[in-house]
């Protein structure tokens, strides 16, 4: 059964909602983006599927979100919140895959080595602001320092899969998906199929880590 806990950090009170596996081998900790919460379709899909594969999922809500604010603070403050949460994520005594979507993916990349993450899961990594490919954040992704999986929508305005630089990471493309992995009604794949591409890919990748 899912259960939530409040974790105090230097950035304020954060919240972790656990979706535990019966015989967990690993913890997958994922946070939300700068404009949404853990209700995001990809985070919910991973929380629904992963525990059946021996992976406990921790859905992390950053302090700004818990406080009811609409917009995320500066990246440095997000990193402070993530660092403050980390002891709660490692408490089960299992390896932790650090992850998130969009801004949360950037946090995971920036802090992975320092916190001792086993790997990084970057959902909808915001390679650049929409329409500004020259403002690349590729260095954050390439500098994660641990095994990294990017899951990217083919139509993500923050960076399409073909825009990503070569590097020591894996990438799964979600056909027709936008930044939230939504697929248009006219697309030849259904929304459920798009989410299955994500969950199947992540489950397979995590199995290769353990």
C-alpha positions as CSV (number, residue, x, y, z in Angstrom):
1,X,0.0,0.0,0.0
2,X,1.2,3.5,-0.8
3,X,2.0,5.7,2.1
4,X,3.4,9.2,2.5
5,X,5.9,10.8,4.8
6,X,6.9,14.4,5.4
7,X,10.7,15.1,5.3
8,X,12.2,18.3,6.7
9,X,14.9,19.9,4.5
10,X,16.7,23.2,4.5
11,X,14.4,24.3,1.7
12,X,11.3,23.4,3.7
13,X,9.0,20.4,4.2
14,X,9.1,17.9,1.4
15,X,6.9,14.9,0.9
16,X,7.7,11.3,-0.2
17,X,4.9,9.0,-1.3
18,X,6.1,5.4,-1.2
19,X,4.9,2.6,-3.5
20,X,6.8,-0.3,-2.0
21,X,7.7,-3.6,-3.6
22,X,7.3,-6.8,-1.6
23,X,10.9,-7.9,-2.1
24,X,12.6,-4.7,-3.2
25,X,16.0,-4.9,-4.7
26,X,16.2,-1.1,-5.4
27,X,14.5,2.2,-4.8
28,X,13.5,4.4,-7.7
29,X,13.1,8.0,-6.4
30,X,11.5,10.4,-8.9
31,X,10.5,14.0,-8.6
32,X,8.2,16.2,-10.6
33,X,8.9,19.1,-13.0
34,X,8.8,22.9,-12.4
35,X,5.2,23.3,-13.2
36,X,3.5,20.1,-12.2
37,X,3.4,17.4,-9.4
38,X,3.6,13.7,-8.9
39,X,0.2,13.2,-10.7
40,X,2.2,13.4,-14.0
41,X,1.2,10.4,-16.2
42,X,4.7,9.0,-16.5
43,X,5.4,9.1,-12.7
44,X,2.1,7.5,-11.9
45,X,2.7,4.8,-14.5
46,X,6.1,4.0,-13.1
47,X,4.7,3.9,-9.5
48,X,2.0,1.5,-10.7
49,X,4.3,-1.0,-12.6
50,X,7.7,-0.9,-11.0
51,X,6.8,-2.5,-7.6
52,X,5.8,-5.7,-9.4
53,X,9.4,-5.9,-10.6
54,X,11.1,-5.6,-7.3
55,X,11.5,-1.8,-7.4
56,X,10.1,0.4,-4.6
57,X,9.1,3.8,-6.0
58,X,9.4,7.0,-4.0
59,X,7.4,9.9,-5.6
60,X,9.0,13.0,-4.3
61,X,7.3,16.4,-3.9
62,X,9.7,19.3,-3.5
63,X,9.1,21.8,-0.7
64,X,7.8,24.5,-3.0
65,X,5.1,22.1,-4.2
66,X,4.2,21.0,-0.7
67,X,3.8,24.6,0.3
68,X,1.3,25.1,-2.5
69,X,3.4,27.4,-4.6
70,X,2.8,27.5,-8.4
71,X,6.3,28.0,-9.7
72,X,9.6,26.2,-8.8
73,X,12.4,28.2,-7.2
74,X,16.0,28.4,-8.6
75,X,17.8,25.2,-9.4
76,X,20.1,25.6,-6.4
77,X,17.1,25.5,-4.1
78,X,15.8,22.4,-5.8
79,X,19.2,20.7,-5.2
80,X,19.0,21.7,-1.5
81,X,15.6,20.1,-1.2
82,X,16.8,16.9,-3.0
83,X,19.9,16.6,-0.8
84,X,17.7,17.0,2.3
85,X,15.4,14.2,1.2
86,X,18.2,11.7,0.4
87,X,18.5,10.2,3.8
88,X,14.8,9.2,3.7
89,X,15.4,7.6,0.3
90,X,18.4,5.5,1.4
91,X,16.8,4.5,4.7
92,X,15.6,1.1,3.3
93,X,19.2,0.2,2.8
94,X,18.9,-0.4,-0.9
95,X,20.6,1.2,-3.9
96,X,18.8,4.3,-5.1
97,X,18.2,5.3,-8.7
98,X,17.8,9.1,-8.6
99,X,15.3,10.5,-11.1
100,X,12.7,13.0,-12.1
101,X,11.0,14.6,-14.9
102,X,12.1,17.9,-16.5
103,X,13.5,20.1,-13.8
104,X,13.6,17.1,-11.5
105,X,15.8,15.2,-14.1
106,X,18.3,18.1,-14.0
107,X,18.4,17.9,-10.2
108,X,19.1,14.2,-10.3
109,X,21.9,14.7,-12.9
110,X,23.6,17.5,-10.9
111,X,23.6,15.7,-7.5
112,X,24.0,12.0,-8.5
113,X,27.7,11.5,-7.8
114,X,27.7,13.6,-4.6
115,X,24.8,11.7,-3.1
116,X,25.9,8.2,-4.2
117,X,23.1,7.5,-6.6
118,X,23.3,4.1,-8.3
119,X,22.0,5.6,-11.6
120,X,19.9,8.5,-13.0
121,X,16.5,8.3,-14.7
122,X,15.9,11.5,-16.7
123,X,12.3,11.7,-17.9
124,X,11.7,14.6,-20.4
125,X,15.2,16.0,-19.9
126,X,14.9,19.8,-20.7
127,X,17.9,20.0,-23.1
128,X,17.1,23.6,-23.8
129,X,14.2,26.1,-23.3
130,X,11.6,25.8,-26.1
131,X,12.8,27.6,-29.2
132,X,16.3,28.3,-27.8
133,X,18.5,25.4,-28.8
134,X,21.6,27.5,-28.2
135,X,20.9,27.5,-24.4
136,X,21.9,23.9,-24.0
137,X,21.9,22.0,-20.6
138,X,23.7,19.0,-22.1
139,X,26.6,19.4,-19.7
140,X,24.3,18.5,-16.8
141,X,23.2,15.3,-18.5
142,X,26.7,14.4,-19.7
143,X,28.2,15.1,-16.3
144,X,25.9,12.9,-14.2
145,X,28.8,10.5,-13.6
146,X,26.6,7.4,-13.2
147,X,24.6,5.2,-15.6
148,X,21.9,7.4,-17.1
149,X,18.7,6.7,-19.0
150,X,16.9,9.5,-20.8
151,X,13.2,8.9,-21.8
152,X,12.2,11.6,-24.3
153,X,9.1,12.3,-26.3
154,X,9.7,12.6,-30.1
155,X,7.9,15.9,-30.1
156,X,9.3,17.4,-26.9
157,X,9.8,21.2,-27.5
158,X,12.5,21.2,-24.8
159,X,14.6,18.8,-26.9
160,X,13.8,16.1,-29.4
161,X,15.7,12.9,-29.2
162,X,17.8,13.7,-32.4
163,X,19.0,16.9,-30.8
164,X,20.7,15.1,-27.9
165,X,24.5,15.0,-28.0
166,X,26.5,11.7,-28.1
167,X,27.4,10.5,-24.7
168,X,27.6,7.6,-22.2
169,X,23.9,7.4,-21.6
170,X,20.9,5.5,-23.0
171,X,17.9,7.1,-24.6
172,X,14.4,5.7,-25.2
173,X,12.2,7.7,-27.6
174,X,8.5,7.8,-27.0
175,X,6.9,8.2,-30.5
176,X,4.7,11.3,-30.9
177,X,5.1,12.2,-27.2
178,X,5.3,15.8,-26.0
179,X,7.1,17.1,-22.9
180,X,4.4,15.4,-20.7
181,X,4.5,12.3,-23.0
182,X,1.0,13.1,-24.2
183,X,0.3,11.8,-27.7
184,X,-2.1,13.5,-30.1
185,X,-5.5,11.8,-30.7
186,X,-4.5,11.4,-34.4
187,X,-1.3,9.5,-33.6
188,X,-1.1,5.9,-34.6
189,X,-0.3,4.9,-31.0
190,X,-2.6,5.2,-28.0
191,X,-1.7,7.0,-24.8
192,X,-1.5,3.7,-22.9
193,X,0.9,2.3,-25.5
194,X,3.2,5.4,-25.0
195,X,3.2,4.8,-21.3
196,X,4.0,1.1,-21.7
197,X,7.0,2.1,-23.8
198,X,8.2,4.1,-20.8
199,X,7.5,1.5,-18.1
200,X,8.9,-1.4,-20.2
201,X,12.0,0.5,-21.0
202,X,12.7,1.6,-17.4
203,X,12.0,-1.8,-15.9
204,X,14.4,-3.4,-18.4
205,X,17.1,-0.8,-17.8
206,X,16.8,-1.1,-14.0
207,X,17.1,-4.9,-14.2
208,X,20.4,-4.3,-16.0
209,X,21.7,-2.3,-13.0
210,X,21.0,-4.7,-10.2
